[in-house]
Each structure stands twice: as C-alpha cells, then as structure tokens.
Amino acid sequence: MENNANKNTHEKMALYIPVNIRTRFEFFDGFGFAELVPTLIITAVSGVIAFIVHLIAGGMITPMLIVLVNTATAVMCLAKGANNISIVDQIRHVIRFSREQQVYKYRYGDEWRDSR
C-alpha cells in the first residue's frame, strides 16, 4: 500500500521538459537572425573586395569564389552546434580564458598543525 502511495506521489512530482523546442526563430539548426546579421555584413564586405578584385584582374571566377567562400565560412563559423556554441564563441572563450589568471601563488599551510 505504501509503495503505491510513493509511486503516485512520484508521478505527481515528475517534471516533463519538452525537447527540441526552439526559443527563437532559426533558418536551420543553430542559425537564426543573430547569426544572419554578421553573415550579411561579411558577405557585403567580401562583395566589395570581390568588386575591387574584378576591377583589377578583370575575371569573374575569382570574385565569385571570394564571395562564396567567405559567406560559407561565415555561416560555418557562426552556426551553433548541439552544445549551443559556435566556433566564434569557442574562440572568444579561449581568448578570455587566456587573459585570466593562470598561476595562483600561495603557500600551503596546515592551520591545525602549524599554530605558531
């Protein structure tokens, strides 16, 4: 009888958290409006660079490759993976970690034995 009561209490207390629910609009997994804006800026800058290369070199293939490669690289670096972190975020974390204190200079002392 007690076991049944515990089971019912446990079922009432269970919290069901839905999975795969997006909290923001995403075009595809990990790439939403927050990642689209920097991608469009990178595409525009690479378009200007491609136009300058086209004026200097005269070909069309090199400028097209510049725009396509830069845009694809931006999408890959800004899209968030399964852990909700992108390559750019990971680089930011590494830089922030490298700027933090790495060596902690202290002297170990046993306060119970070394009562001077």
Secondary structure as GFF3:
##gff-version 3
##sequence-region A 1 116
A	DSSP	alpha_helix	2	13	.	.	.	ID=ss1
A	DSSP	beta_strand	26	28	.	.	.	ID=ss2
A	DSSP	beta_strand	31	32	.	.	.	ID=ss3
A	DSSP	alpha_helix	33	57	.	.	.	ID=ss4
A	DSSP	alpha_helix	61	78	.	.	.	ID=ss5
A	DSSP	alpha_helix	87	99	.	.	.	ID=ss6
###
